Amino acid sequence: MTGKSMGGQVTAVAIETYPRTFSGAMPYCGVLGDTELFDYFLDANVTAAALTGVPITFPKTVPPDSYQDEWRAAAAKFMPALGVTTGRPPVLTAAGKTWSDVVERRTGGERPGFDSAFAYWNTATSLAPLNDLPFLFGLYPGLSGGTSYIAPGNVTDNRFTFYRSTDQRWPTAAEFRLNATVLRVRHTATADPGLAGIPRVDGNPRIPVLSLHDIGDLFVPFSMEQVYAKRAAAHGKAGLFVSRAIRGTGHCDFTQPELTTAFDDLTGWIRSGHRPAGDAILNPKVVAAPTFGCRFTNGSHPTYAAGACAAG
């Protein structure tokens, strides 16, 4: 079974719900962390507000229609303080650079090409009816009560999240200040163990799983792969999961050779039992290396900007 984006989550849920039905799976650019995707949308927005000193709220129920205008008014205050303008490449202020550093760590850690990806996604406009805002600001979970109208309550929670903007061993004074002032939100709903609401991904595959993800994707971020890898390891199934990093920026930005090679390698794994190569996505030093993602990137990704990979 294979699927992309939401189809990647469907794939991950299906192989756990019906473990004897499939012999292998290839989710790509998938929501492999279920509700943690919504946590990321929350994190990006509450840290933007906190770093600029703009007060925001999170409605406890589905908000009234007027809340969209309230959110626009708040965004109109913190966007200039970050150096972000709708539809234009950002010119980040000091607060904006710190925000970028926080988002980078919440989406997979320091990695090559992130600055260009951050500029790309802040230039892109959000989804209707909030397409007058930069992409991430239109995804604030508070705009829909924390569920996108999928689950019976708010699935987001950041009560125990400690936001980092550096990789120093000990948090800085600025990081402590950010965590002391950021809006904290408590969940009232969780991922659904069945097929209603937001289906839960346990990360407990019984069959080979080979996945791909763009390291510059800030809609469904690269960290979804890391979430799944950790869950699989916790179930003793790390050997059944292979993840491949692709040096792309857009959501599901893959070339045909990248997908074809991955699918061929998955079917070869199923037939031979020999696990194919992947990337060490849980090793921060590997992820931060200038060549991260070079091994399995095959073809042009025009919006991705980082040092070129060596030939071969």
C-alpha positions in Angstrom: 0.0 0.0 0.0 1.2 3.5 -0.8 -0.1 7.0 -0.3 1.0 10.6 0.0 0.3 13.3 2.6 -3.0 12.4 4.2 -2.7 9.2 2.2 0.5 8.5 4.0 -1.4 8.5 7.3 -4.1 6.3 5.8 -1.3 3.9 4.7 0.2 3.9 8.2 -3.2 3.3 9.9 -4.3 0.7 7.4 -1.3 -1.6 7.8 -1.7 -1.5 11.6 -5.5 -2.0 11.5 -5.3 -4.8 8.9 -1.8 -6.2 9.4 -2.3 -9.4 7.4 -3.7 -7.7 4.4 -0.5 -6.0 3.1 3.0 -7.2 2.4 4.7 -3.8 2.4 4.0 0.0 2.6 5.4 3.2 1.1 3.9 6.3 2.7 5.5 9.5 1.4 5.3 13.1 2.7 2.9 11.4 5.2 1.3 12.5 8.4 3.0 9.8 10.3 2.7 11.5 13.6 -1.1 11.9 13.6 -2.0 14.7 16.1 1.6 15.9 16.4 1.1 17.7 13.1 -1.5 19.9 14.8 0.9 20.4 17.7 3.4 21.8 15.2 0.9 24.2 13.8 0.2 25.3 17.3 3.9 25.7 18.1 4.7 27.8 15.1 2.0 30.3 15.9 2.2 30.6 19.7 6.0 31.1 19.5 5.6 33.8 16.9 3.3 35.7 19.2 5.4 35.2 22.3 8.6 36.3 20.7 7.0 39.6 19.6 5.0 40.2 22.8 1.6 40.0 21.1 -1.2 38.4 23.3 -3.3 35.7 21.7 -6.0 33.3 22.8 -7.0 29.8 22.1 -10.8 29.2 22.1 -11.9 26.3 24.3 -14.6 25.4 21.8 -15.2 26.0 18.1 -14.8 29.7 17.8 -17.3 32.2 16.3 -16.8 33.5 12.8 -15.6 36.8 14.3 -12.5 35.0 15.6 -10.9 35.0 12.2 -10.8 38.8 12.3 -9.4 38.7 15.8 -6.7 36.5 14.6 -5.9 38.7 11.6 -5.6 41.6 14.0 -3.1 39.7 16.1 -1.2 38.6 13.1 -1.0 42.2 11.8 0.9 43.0 15.0 3.4 40.2 15.2 4.1 39.8 11.5 6.0 43.2 11.1 7.9 42.4 14.4 9.1 39.2 12.8 9.8 40.7 9.4 7.1 38.7 7.6 4.9 40.1 4.9 2.1 38.3 3.1 3.1 37.1 -0.3 6.7 38.4 -0.1 10.0 36.8 1.0 10.6 37.6 4.6 13.2 40.1 5.8 13.6 38.6 9.3 14.2 40.8 12.3 16.1 39.5 15.3 12.8 38.1 16.7 12.0 36.6 13.3 15.4 34.8 13.2 14.8 33.4 16.6 11.4 32.2 15.5 13.0 30.6 12.4 15.4 28.8 14.7 12.6 27.5 16.9 10.5 26.3 13.9 13.6 24.5 12.5 14.1 22.5 15.7 10.4 21.7 15.9 10.4 20.4 12.4 13.3 18.0 12.4 16.4 19.9 13.7 19.1 21.9 12.0 19.5 20.7 8.4 20.7 22.0 5.1 18.5 24.3 3.0 16.2 25.3 5.9 16.6 29.0 5.5 15.4 28.9 1.9 12.5 26.6 2.9 11.5 28.9 5.7 11.5 31.8 3.2 9.5 29.8 0.7 6.8 28.8 3.2 6.5 32.4 4.6 6.2 33.8 1.1 3.4 31.3 0.3 -0.1 32.4 1.3 -2.3 30.2 3.5 -5.4 28.2 2.6 -8.8 29.9 1.9 -10.4 31.7 3.6 -7.2 32.9 5.3 -5.2 33.2 2.1 -4.5 36.8 3.0 -2.1 35.5 5.7 1.3 33.8 5.3 1.0 30.0 5.1 1.6 28.9 8.7 -0.5 31.7 10.3 -3.6 30.5 8.5 -3.1 27.1 10.1 -3.4 28.2 13.7 -5.4 25.4 15.4 -7.3 27.9 17.5 -9.1 29.0 14.4 -11.0 25.7 14.3 -11.1 24.8 18.0 -7.9 22.7 17.6 -9.3 20.0 15.4 -9.9 21.3 11.8 -13.5 20.0 12.7 -12.3 16.4 12.6 -12.1 15.4 16.3 -14.6 16.0 19.1 -12.4 18.5 20.9 -8.9 20.1 20.7 -6.1 17.6 19.9 -3.2 20.1 20.4 -1.2 20.3 23.6 2.0 22.2 24.4 1.9 22.2 28.2 5.2 20.2 28.5 6.9 21.4 25.3 10.2 23.2 25.9 11.0 25.4 22.9 14.6 25.6 21.8 16.2 28.1 19.4 19.8 26.8 20.0 21.5 23.4 20.2 23.5 24.3 23.3 23.6 21.7 26.0 21.8 24.1 28.5 18.9 26.4 27.6 19.8 30.1 27.2 18.1 32.9 29.2 16.2 33.9 26.1 14.9 30.3 25.7 13.7 30.3 29.3 11.9 33.7 28.7 10.2 32.3 25.6 9.0 29.2 27.5 7.8 31.4 30.4 5.7 33.6 28.2 4.3 31.3 25.4 0.6 30.5 25.5 0.0 27.0 26.9 -2.8 24.9 25.5 -4.3 21.7 27.0 -5.8 19.0 24.8 -9.4 17.9 25.2 -9.3 15.1 22.6 -6.7 12.6 21.4 -5.9 10.5 18.3 -8.7 8.0 17.8 -7.7 4.3 18.2 -10.3 3.4 15.5 -11.0 5.0 12.2 -13.0 8.1 13.4 -11.7 11.5 14.3 -7.9 11.7 13.7 -6.8 8.1 13.4 -3.9 7.1 15.7 -0.6 5.9 14.2 1.1 3.6 16.7 4.2 3.1 14.7 4.0 -0.7 15.1 4.3 -2.1 11.6 4.4 -5.9 11.0 5.6 -5.5 7.4 8.4 -3.5 5.7 7.8 0.2 5.5 9.9 2.6 3.3 9.1 6.3 3.4 10.3 9.5 1.8 10.0 13.1 3.0 11.2 16.4 1.8 13.5 18.0 4.4 12.2 21.5 3.5 8.5 20.7 3.7 6.9 23.0 6.4 3.3 21.9 5.8 3.7 18.3 6.8 7.2 18.6 8.2 10.2 16.2 8.1 9.7 15.6 11.9 6.8 13.3 11.1 9.4 10.8 10.0 11.2 11.1 13.2 8.1 10.7 15.3 7.3 7.4 13.4 10.9 6.2 13.7 10.8 6.7 17.5 7.4 5.0 17.8 8.7 2.0 15.7 11.8 1.7 17.8 9.7 1.8 21.0 7.8 -1.2 19.6 11.0 -3.0 18.7 10.2 -2.5 15.0 13.0 -0.1 14.0 14.3 -2.8 11.5 11.0 -2.6 9.6 11.2 1.1 8.9 13.4 2.9 6.4 13.2 6.6 5.8 14.8 8.6 3.0 15.4 12.3 3.1 14.9 14.2 -0.1 16.3 17.7 -0.7 13.0 19.3 -1.7 11.1 22.3 -0.3 7.5 21.8 -1.4 4.9 19.4 0.1 5.3 16.0 -1.7 8.0 17.5 -4.0 9.4 14.3 -5.4 10.7 13.3 -8.8 9.6 10.2 -10.6 13.0 8.6 -10.3 12.9 9.1 -6.5 9.5 7.5 -6.2 10.3 4.7 -8.6 13.6 3.8 -7.0 11.9 3.7 -3.6 9.1 1.5 -4.7 11.5 -0.9 -6.5 13.6 -1.1 -3.3 10.5 -1.8 -1.2 9.4 -4.6 -3.4 12.9 -6.0 -3.5 12.9 -5.9 0.3 9.6 -7.8 0.4 10.9 -10.5 -2.0 14.5 -10.9 -0.7 14.2 -9.9 3.0 17.2 -7.6 2.5 16.5 -4.2 4.1 17.4 -1.4 1.8 19.4 1.7 2.7 17.9 4.8 4.3 19.0 7.9 6.2 19.9 8.0 9.9 17.1 10.6 10.6 17.3 10.3 14.4 21.0 11.3 14.5 21.2 15.1 14.8 24.8 15.3 13.5 23.8 13.3 10.4 20.7 15.6 9.8 22.8 18.8 10.3 25.5 17.7 7.8 25.7 19.7 4.6 25.2 16.6 2.5 22.1 15.3 4.3 19.5 14.2 1.8 22.0 13.8 -1.0 22.0 10.1 -1.1 18.4 9.6 -2.3 17.7 12.9 -4.1 17.5 12.2 -7.8 16.6 15.1 -10.1 15.8 18.8 -9.9 14.0 20.5 -7.0 14.1 24.2 -8.1 12.9 25.8 -4.9 15.4 24.0 -2.7 18.6 26.0 -2.1 21.7 24.6 -0.4 25.1 23.5 -1.4 25.2 21.1 -4.3 25.7 17.4 -3.7 28.9 15.9 -4.9 28.6 13.8 -8.1 27.9 10.2 -7.4 
